[in-house]
């Protein structure tokens, strides 16, 4: 298998792994509250992180705090609104990241990026219409928080290139676990099936998902990885529809299509630009 095919395979496996978050949360029993689930979610990453403290850089703490806050927002978003809402809102992260990079890092924001950003904002606004009617507004806000923190996380990683992403994610999980355990009142005893789901979410979904995407990013252009991650946005709502008959609203579907189209167009233009630059370098 050549590098491109292997990269595409890793990207698809990453999107598939990440799409399992929604169905896992939906299968948690009523005996387990959100803070107990979060406290157990990333607990199994702590041993792995403990041996990597030598890689701590000066920017690790703010990056880890962003990761931890984002993880909390993601799970709470899934609990308080439909999986499709969370997936579509977080799916706008690549476009929002380009906007933040333009402001913070002074990176060029092309016209195609500005248009994609405007379209993504419109899509999110359409989805929030349901929230204004009292249906999942809190969950939408948590999903928006997860999207913003992810974008800021990417920006900080560009600034602090000495940070190991595995270590940052692991310490972020530690922060999320500690905060959730505190808010759960120290009671993290949950039924065994729920514990298994929590561990699966923290390892198979998050651990494998981002590991596959990291491998993919080393083999194929970033724009292609962005497109492949959209499989998470599509598959997540599909799994919960098949498992628990959770059907997104019309506003969610319309807004989601607008967001997906904006991100796909954004990634498509970026990929075309990368290929054009490669051809120019070869010509010179």
VENCOR-V591994 format. One record per pair of residues at least 6 apart in sequence whose ideal C-beta (glycine too) atoms are under 6 Angstrom apart, sorted by sequence separation. I is the first residue (numbers start at 1). J is the second residue. If there is no record, write none. Layout:
# VENCOR-V591994
i->(I/I)
j->(J/J)
This chain:
# VENCOR-V591994
i->(101/131/240/102/181/78/217/28/77/131/216/237/128/98/99/95/95/95/92/89/38/227/226/85/223/34/223/223/221/100/104/25/90/221/89/93/97/101/81/85/89/96/100/22/90/86/90/93/97/80/81/89/93/80/81/22/77/77/76/77/73/77/73/74/73/70/70/69/70/66/66/66/63/63/59/67/67/60/59/64/68/72/57/63/67/71/57/64/68/64/68/55/64/55/52/130/49/130/49/129/127/45/126/127/45/46/126/127/126/42/94/123/42/43/42/123/122/123/39/119/120/39/38/39/91/120/119/35/39/87/116/35/36/35/39/87/116/116/36/83/84/36/83/40/44/41/83/112/32/40/44/31/41/42/37/41/32/82/84/29/28/82/85/92/84/88/91/95/28/94/27/88/95/91/24/24/21/20/17/17/18/17/14/14/13/14/10/10/11/10/7/7/6/7/15/19/11/15/18/22/26/3/12/15/19/23/11/15/19/23/22/26/23)
j->(107/137/246/109/188/86/225/37/86/140/225/248/140/113/117/116/117/120/120/124/75/267/267/127/267/79/270/271/271/151/155/78/143/274/143/147/151/155/136/140/144/151/155/78/146/143/147/150/154/138/139/147/151/139/140/83/139/142/142/143/142/146/145/146/146/146/149/149/150/149/152/153/156/163/160/168/169/163/163/168/172/176/162/168/172/176/163/171/175/172/176/164/175/167/167/249/170/251/171/251/251/170/251/252/173/174/254/255/255/173/226/255/176/177/177/258/258/259/177/258/259/180/180/181/233/262/262/180/184/233/262/183/184/184/188/236/265/266/188/236/237/190/237/195/199/198/240/269/190/198/202/191/201/202/198/202/194/246/248/194/194/248/252/259/252/256/259/263/197/263/197/259/266/263/197/201/205/205/205/208/209/209/209/212/212/213/212/215/216/216/216/219/219/220/228/232/225/229/232/236/240/219/228/231/235/239/228/232/236/240/240/244/243)
